[in-house]
Amino acid sequence: MAKKNTVQEKRAKLLVCIIKKKDEIALTEACNSCCVSLHFSALGFGTAKSNYMSYLGLDEIEKRVVYALIPNYSEARVLKAINRRLKLYLMGNGIAFTIPLSGISSIVSNAILSTPYREDAFADASKNSQEKERTQMHELIVAVVNQKFTDKVIDCSRAAGATGATILHTRSVNNKQAEQLLGTSFTQETDTIAFLTSHEYKAKIMDAIREHAGLKTDGGAVLFSLPVDTLIGIGRFDEDDDEKTEE
């Protein structure tokens, strides 16, 4: 009987971390201790209120949004290292999650995938994914909106079930051709608002934003969502991750 082929494709993944400003270097060091990774950082602003502020790690208004390219076979090791180093299993320290990629530069991919491959790496990642499948059904909603409508987007999304968001100040650049096809124009100063939410609330939040600040309104919001593969933070931790208690 032929042996079943369990080898999975080696590819790069996107790691997104929303953390305290002071933890930026510690985060990148944790990633680099596990694999070859490429990091970029931006200043973000948390919006969660009341009891959700501490729970989501957004009680400190200014946040660092760090996104990194990592090999998929190192995902489990990277997330565990970040969890231990930044103590994301404690409420208020931030979150980290991974998103699949549909394409990447071959030069960058070759560099990222130069990380030594462990035969059991995919098995570890698959085990972690199966154990958390029911509790980690999340998506990332992204809304690019006229800055004057940012508060309205936050308010209507919260009413629809969002517990918090991270804001990046952005600009609309050279979009005349798309604006003609869409039948609308974008203000130059925009905010990109990211919501991490469960599947249960995804449609409700997106519908609320469309109604109050969508493309057919002065808010001009461009909306899309991304699947989240694995999530750590917001008070979550691995039950078998005993290393976090050794520090």
Buried (B, 14 or more C-beta within 10 A) or exposed (E): EEEEEEEEEBBBBBBBBBBBEEBBEBBBEBBBEBBBBBBEBBEBBBBBEEEBBBBBBBBBEEBBBBBBBBBBBBBBBBBBBBBBBBBBBBBBBBBBBBBEEEEBEEEEBEBBBEBEEEEEBBBBBEEBBEEBEEEBBBBBBBBBBBBBBBEBBBBBBBEBBBBBBBBBBBEBEEBEEEEEEEEBEBBEEBBBBBBBBBEEBBEBBBBBBBEBBBBEBEBBBBBEBBEBBBBBBBBBBBEEBEEBEEE
